[in-house]
């Protein structure tokens, strides 16, 4: 069955009425029609089965027919801090790490970021929503507003978590750092932009308690590094089903 995310407040009405962009998406993109079943998930991660009563590109109505139990969320609490990337590279990072199961993505402007500002926050949220739907997740990751390198260390949750900053010029081997982590930790993974981090930034993160780690002897593109880091941490801490 097709899946869609809706705000909980809209599910309190009977029948549920969906208009505008999401109605167009259901009718024109997913080709939903009267009688079709859906899985609907709200912002709290609760899922329900629904049946479409009527469908057009401007409005879709449906009935909620029952609860739907899903267990697709990662057991790990991984937050990706990503140095701002140019072009569609940031889109790719948000899409793929959402599919993997990160809980949040924090875009950060660093010394070597090739763009200094962005107005893509809404676009990134839509990418995260679509990736969550496609991958069968019950929660969408939080996509933070873009912040500066200094501002990211003021995030309250950072104090109670464990962070890793990845640096191609040095640091501990990742298996050594992983041995310092637990699946119960809130884990922050800090990936640089094109060109990586400056030494000053790495030392600053280290002073804030971040482990410095390397992803090996080969230099990875920033978007590859983000996907690789999340995947390795998930596998090592038992979130890949082995």
C-alpha positions as CSV (number, residue, x, y, z in Angstrom):
1,X,0.0,0.0,0.0
2,X,1.0,3.6,-0.6
3,X,2.1,5.6,2.5
4,X,1.6,9.3,3.3
5,X,2.4,11.6,6.2
6,X,-0.3,13.8,7.6
7,X,-0.6,16.1,10.7
8,X,-2.4,14.4,13.6
9,X,-5.0,17.2,13.8
10,X,-6.2,16.5,10.2
11,X,-6.8,12.9,11.2
12,X,-9.4,13.9,13.8
13,X,-12.0,14.8,11.2
14,X,-14.3,12.2,9.7
15,X,-13.9,11.8,6.9
16,X,-10.3,13.0,6.6
17,X,-10.0,15.6,3.9
18,X,-6.7,16.2,2.1
19,X,-6.4,19.2,-0.2
20,X,-3.9,21.1,-2.4
21,X,-0.3,19.7,-2.8
22,X,-0.9,16.4,-1.0
23,X,-4.2,15.7,-2.8
24,X,-2.4,16.4,-6.1
25,X,0.4,14.0,-5.0
26,X,-2.0,11.2,-4.1
27,X,-4.1,11.6,-7.2
28,X,-1.6,12.5,-9.9
29,X,1.6,11.0,-8.7
30,X,0.6,7.9,-6.8
31,X,-2.5,7.4,-9.0
32,X,-4.8,6.7,-6.0
33,X,-8.4,6.2,-6.7
34,X,-11.7,5.5,-4.8
35,X,-11.5,2.3,-2.8
36,X,-7.7,2.2,-2.6
37,X,-6.0,1.5,0.8
38,X,-3.3,3.7,2.3
39,X,-1.0,3.7,5.3
40,X,-1.2,7.1,7.0
41,X,1.4,8.2,9.6
42,X,1.2,11.3,11.8
43,X,4.1,13.4,13.2
44,X,4.2,11.3,16.4
45,X,5.0,8.2,14.5
46,X,1.5,6.6,14.9
47,X,0.3,4.8,11.7
48,X,-3.2,3.9,10.5
49,X,-4.8,2.1,7.7
50,X,-7.2,4.2,5.6
51,X,-9.5,3.8,2.6
52,X,-10.0,6.4,-0.1
53,X,-13.7,7.6,-0.5
54,X,-13.1,10.0,-3.3
55,X,-10.1,11.4,-5.2
56,X,-9.3,14.3,-7.5
57,X,-6.3,16.4,-8.0
58,X,-7.7,19.1,-5.7
59,X,-9.2,17.0,-2.9
60,X,-9.0,13.5,-1.6
61,X,-11.3,12.1,1.2
62,X,-10.6,9.0,3.2
63,X,-11.7,7.0,6.2
64,X,-9.3,5.8,8.9
65,X,-10.1,2.1,9.2
66,X,-7.7,1.0,11.9
67,X,-4.3,1.1,13.6
68,X,-1.2,-0.1,11.7
69,X,1.7,-1.4,13.8
70,X,5.1,-0.7,12.2
71,X,8.6,-1.2,13.6
72,X,10.9,0.4,11.0
73,X,12.7,3.1,13.0
74,X,16.3,2.8,13.9
75,X,17.1,1.8,17.5
76,X,20.0,4.3,17.3
77,X,19.7,8.0,17.8
78,X,22.0,9.4,15.1
79,X,22.1,13.1,14.3
80,X,24.1,14.1,11.2
81,X,25.8,17.5,11.3
82,X,26.7,18.2,7.7
83,X,28.9,20.9,6.4
84,X,26.9,22.8,3.8
85,X,27.3,21.4,0.3
86,X,26.7,23.0,-3.1
87,X,24.2,22.0,-5.8
88,X,22.2,18.8,-5.3
89,X,24.8,17.2,-3.0
90,X,23.0,18.3,0.1
91,X,19.8,16.9,-1.3
92,X,21.4,13.6,-1.8
93,X,22.8,13.5,1.8
94,X,19.5,14.3,3.3
95,X,17.6,11.8,1.1
96,X,20.0,8.9,1.7
97,X,20.7,9.4,5.4
98,X,16.9,9.7,6.0
99,X,16.5,6.4,4.2
100,X,19.1,4.9,6.6
101,X,17.3,6.2,9.6
102,X,19.0,9.3,11.1
103,X,16.9,11.3,13.5
104,X,18.0,14.8,12.5
105,X,20.2,16.6,10.0
106,X,21.9,19.9,11.0
107,X,23.3,21.9,8.0
108,X,26.3,23.9,9.1
109,X,28.3,26.7,7.4
110,X,32.0,26.0,7.9
111,X,35.2,27.7,6.8
112,X,35.4,25.8,3.5
113,X,31.7,25.8,2.7
114,X,31.4,27.1,-0.9
115,X,28.1,28.7,-0.2
116,X,27.5,31.0,2.7
117,X,23.7,31.0,2.9
118,X,20.8,28.9,1.7
119,X,17.0,29.2,1.4
120,X,16.5,25.5,0.8
121,X,15.1,24.5,4.3
122,X,11.6,23.9,3.0
123,X,12.9,21.9,0.0
124,X,15.1,19.7,2.3
125,X,12.1,19.0,4.6
126,X,10.1,17.8,1.6
127,X,13.0,15.6,0.5
128,X,13.2,14.1,4.0
129,X,9.4,13.5,4.0
130,X,9.5,11.7,0.6
131,X,12.5,9.6,1.6
132,X,10.8,8.7,4.9
133,X,7.7,7.7,3.0
134,X,9.6,5.7,0.4
135,X,11.7,3.8,3.0
136,X,8.7,3.0,5.2
137,X,9.7,5.1,8.2
138,X,7.2,6.2,10.7
139,X,9.0,9.4,11.7
140,X,10.6,12.1,9.6
141,X,13.9,13.4,10.7
142,X,14.1,16.9,12.0
143,X,15.8,19.2,9.4
144,X,17.4,22.1,11.3
145,X,17.8,25.6,10.0
146,X,21.3,26.2,8.7
147,X,23.6,27.5,11.4
148,X,27.3,28.5,11.8
149,X,30.1,26.2,13.0
150,X,30.1,28.0,16.4
151,X,26.3,27.9,16.8
152,X,26.1,24.1,16.4
153,X,27.9,23.6,19.7
154,X,25.1,25.5,21.5
155,X,22.6,22.8,20.7
156,X,21.5,21.5,24.2
157,X,21.4,17.8,23.2
158,X,25.0,18.0,22.2
159,X,26.1,18.1,25.9
160,X,24.5,14.7,26.7
161,X,25.6,12.9,23.5
162,X,28.8,11.7,22.0
163,X,30.2,13.2,18.8
164,X,32.6,12.2,16.1
165,X,34.2,14.7,13.7
166,X,35.6,13.0,10.6
167,X,38.9,14.3,9.2
168,X,40.8,13.0,6.2
169,X,44.1,14.3,7.6
170,X,44.2,12.3,10.8
171,X,42.4,10.9,13.8
172,X,41.7,7.6,15.3
173,X,40.6,4.6,13.2
174,X,36.8,4.4,13.3
175,X,36.6,1.0,15.0
176,X,38.6,2.4,17.9
177,X,36.1,5.3,18.3
178,X,33.1,3.0,17.9
179,X,34.3,1.0,20.9
180,X,33.7,4.1,23.0
181,X,30.0,4.3,21.9
182,X,26.9,2.5,23.1
183,X,23.7,1.9,21.2
184,X,22.0,4.0,24.0
185,X,24.0,7.1,23.2
186,X,22.8,10.1,21.3
187,X,25.4,10.0,18.5
188,X,26.4,13.1,16.5
189,X,28.3,12.6,13.3
190,X,30.0,15.7,11.9
191,X,30.9,15.6,8.2
192,X,32.7,18.4,6.4
193,X,31.9,20.2,3.1
194,X,33.8,19.9,-0.1
195,X,37.4,20.4,1.0
196,X,36.8,19.1,4.5
197,X,37.4,20.8,7.8
198,X,40.2,23.2,8.7
199,X,42.6,22.1,11.4
200,X,41.2,24.9,13.6
201,X,37.7,23.5,13.3
202,X,38.8,20.0,14.1
203,X,40.6,21.1,17.2
204,X,37.7,23.2,18.3
205,X,35.3,20.2,18.0
206,X,37.8,18.1,19.9
207,X,37.8,20.7,22.7
208,X,34.1,20.3,22.8
209,X,34.4,16.6,23.4
210,X,34.2,15.2,19.9
211,X,36.3,12.2,18.9
212,X,38.4,12.8,15.8
213,X,38.1,9.9,13.4
214,X,39.1,8.9,9.9
215,X,37.2,6.9,7.3
216,X,40.3,5.3,6.0
217,X,43.2,6.1,3.7
218,X,41.1,7.1,0.7
219,X,39.5,10.5,0.5
220,X,35.8,10.3,0.1
221,X,33.5,12.9,-1.4
222,X,31.5,14.7,1.3
223,X,28.2,13.1,0.3
224,X,29.8,9.6,0.2
225,X,31.4,10.2,3.6
226,X,28.0,11.0,5.3
227,X,26.3,7.9,3.9
228,X,29.3,5.7,4.8
229,X,29.7,7.0,8.3
230,X,26.0,6.5,9.2
231,X,26.0,3.0,7.7
232,X,29.2,1.9,9.5
233,X,27.9,3.2,12.9
234,X,24.6,1.4,12.3
235,X,26.2,-1.9,11.4
236,X,28.7,-1.7,14.2
237,X,26.1,-1.0,16.9
238,X,23.6,-3.7,15.6
239,X,21.1,-1.7,13.6
240,X,21.6,-3.5,10.3
241,X,19.9,-6.7,11.4
242,X,22.9,-8.9,11.8
